[in-house]
Amino acid sequence: MNEKDLIKKAAKKDGTALKKLVELYNPMISGLRKTYYLRDFDSNDWNQEALIVCYEAAREYTSDKGKFSVYFRSRLKNRMMTLVRFYMLNAVKGICRVSR
């Protein structure tokens, strides 16, 4: 199954296609995970975030948005930055621990 088919099926809630799509982009996901470290997040947490963002990206993707890989990476990077901001804000409030 090619990338285009995986995107269409993932957008229609096909879990197998979604997992294959995430596996296809696993090197990119791992690279971003190393860039945006959160102390209490393990690889399962990041993988779950990647699945959620990939599903959302597949649902909203159209070819006029460019390559899916770039679109998905941008959305995942934005989600990770949001999580970092959330953790930093809550660390200031004493709710979450953040390693420095």
N, C-alpha and C positions, 0 to 999 in steps of 0.2 A: 504494500500500500504506500502510495507516495504522500508527500507532505500535504499537498492540497486536499487529498481525500481525508487524511487524518484531521485536518483543521475542520472540515465540514462535519465529520462525524463527531468530533469532540464538542462542537457547537450544539449538536443535537443530543447531548448528554450521553454519548457512548463512552463509558468509563475505560474500556480497553483502548480505544483510540486516543483518549486523553493521556493515559499512562504511557503509550508508545510515543506520543508527541513530546511529553516531558522527558522521556528517556533520550530522545533525539537531541534535546537541548541540555542534557545533563552537564556537559563540560562548561557551558556558559553559566548555568545555574551555580555550579561549584565555584567558578571564578568570582561571581558576585557575592556568594556566601563568604568567601575569604575577605572580601573588601569590606563588607558590612557585618562585622562581628557583634553579636549580642551574647553576653555571658550566659544567660539562662535559656538560650535557644540552641537546641541540638540539631543534628541533620534531619531528624524526623519533622521538626517544626518547620525548617526551611523547605523541606520537600512538600509539606502540606501547603505552605504559602505559594510555592511554585505551581502546584496543581490548581489552586484556586485562581491564581492570576492567569494561568494558561487557559483555563476554561473561560474566564471573562474575556480574555484577549481573542480567543477563537470565536466567541459569540459576537463580538463587536467588530471583528476584522473584516475589512473590504480591501480589495486589491489597490484602491487609490491611496491607501495608507502606506504603501511601499511593501517591502518584504516582511513577511510575518515574523521572521527571526528578529529583525530590528524592532518591530512593533512590540513583540513579546518581551524582549530585553528591556526596552524602555519602560514598559509597564511594571515589570518585576523590579527594576532598579528603583522606580518611584515608590513602590510598595515597601521595599527595604528601607529607603530613606525615611519614609513615614514611620516605620517601626522603630528606627533608631531615634528619631525625634521624640516619639512617644516614650521610649525607655529613658531617654535623657531628661525629659521633662519630669517624669515620675521619679527619677533618681534624685533630682533636686528636691522634690517633695518628700523624699525618704520612703517611697513606695517600692521601687525596684532597685536592685543592685546593678551597677555598671562598673565593669573593670576598666581601668585606664592604663 
